[in-house]
Amino acid sequence: MMDKKINYGSLRMKAGLELHQQLDTTRKLFCNCSTGMKERLPTATITRKLHPVASELGMVDIAAQFEYLRDRSFHYQIFNNETCLVELDEEPPHHLNSEALEIALQIALLLNCEVPNEIFVMRKTVIDGSNTSGFQRTVIVGINGHISYKGKRIPITQVTLEEDAAAIVGEENGKATYRLNRLGVPLVEIDTGILEGYSPMELQDIAYQIGILARSTSKTKHGLGSIRQDVNVSIRNGPRTEVKGVQELGLLSKIVEFEVQRQMKEKPKEETRAANLDGTTRFLRPLPGANRMYPETDIPPVIIVKEYIENLKKNLPEPWTNKLERFKAKLRLPDGLAREILGSEYLSLFEKIVSTKKVEPTIVANAFTSVMKDLERREKIEITRISEYRFVEIFDCLQNKEITKEAIPEIIKYLAAYPQNGVGDALKELDLKPLTTADVREITKEIVSQPNIKFEKAYGIVMSKVRGKIDAQEVMKIVKSMMK
Ligand SMILES: [Zn+2]
């Protein structure tokens, strides 16, 4: 059981957040490979051994050495269209992807950062095998930013654009296998300053706000692993531990709580830990030292022209923090639903429908979130088979009162089964013409006249005859009133 009485203030809990968001560009950061990560089967696997080298600054990094001591061999899976000689470290990197740079700069501006006049590509030592070269390329695109949270200023120390690492597939007997298709996918890292005086739940909410600001560009990837959080925690000015790879944002507060409890019980060490699925953490490696960065000599610096930044500033997308507030205030969506639709791949379709049709936004948002998830889980239907304009058609019918909102799940189910058919066909075949209260009274009259029938039973029978054609609350009212 979790101790709810922890006083984080008196423990002087300090935390820092590091958020990583993959960008949805066509090409990778330093080569022309696709960022799709759609290929399932590798075309080949190559084997390597990695050796840490003293960086230009002298010392061999202790974290790097630690990984080296583990003496592993690395196996890299290669994918068609998604891997080339750059990922294999057999060819120098191409120039920095300008599409990725522009999105990263927009994110930096949305986080109120100062943008440097010149962009330098740096190398960061990474020797766990997730980069074939033994380093990760990274560029600072913004510093000294901030966001507001409950009237307070949350410092954003820096925003960097970097190459994502290869994803680990598995590790056995010192053999680690990685998928190279993720290596080089553009990734934006956002770091906060030290946050003190916030509860674990508030830290989670701050991470959420930063995440949706990054996604305001609409050029970010969706789905598991596309956004990853690291959080570092210390109490009583003690050593700082870093928990890496939190993929589920809802776990962040739990991880912070567990980490504080762990540090209260045992003497904390400066180390990097990995997040477990239940919110607990496990030791990964010592914290990396300071000598991790050195210049990338293969790529020339990029000059950032002032007019270009002024133009980006003028044309920034609406911050999703505003959009969230607008959905709640103007569209009257409850907080949870507003957040859900914001995270949905149907966001733009939702916005299009509620701005052009006279329909209740809550009904539309529900259809694109819980109704669809439910249908996918229980009925195993493939929503992706339905074209966008079919959804527009559904809400046209709802606006024109040709259907009730109860008919929506049945229609979606039908359209997924017969993608070539339209909503009109669904209405004909499913007999979903709305019923009036008079119609329902007629049906109910016969059923409640049966001797000794109980309300639940009568309601059940009526519903089985009218489901999808009238509001269930309405049916309940009618059956109740007619049983008196
Ligand atoms: Zn490539």
Residues whose N, C-alpha, C, O or C-beta is under 5 A from the ligand:
A	BS01	ZN	C31 N32 C33 T83 C84 V86 E87
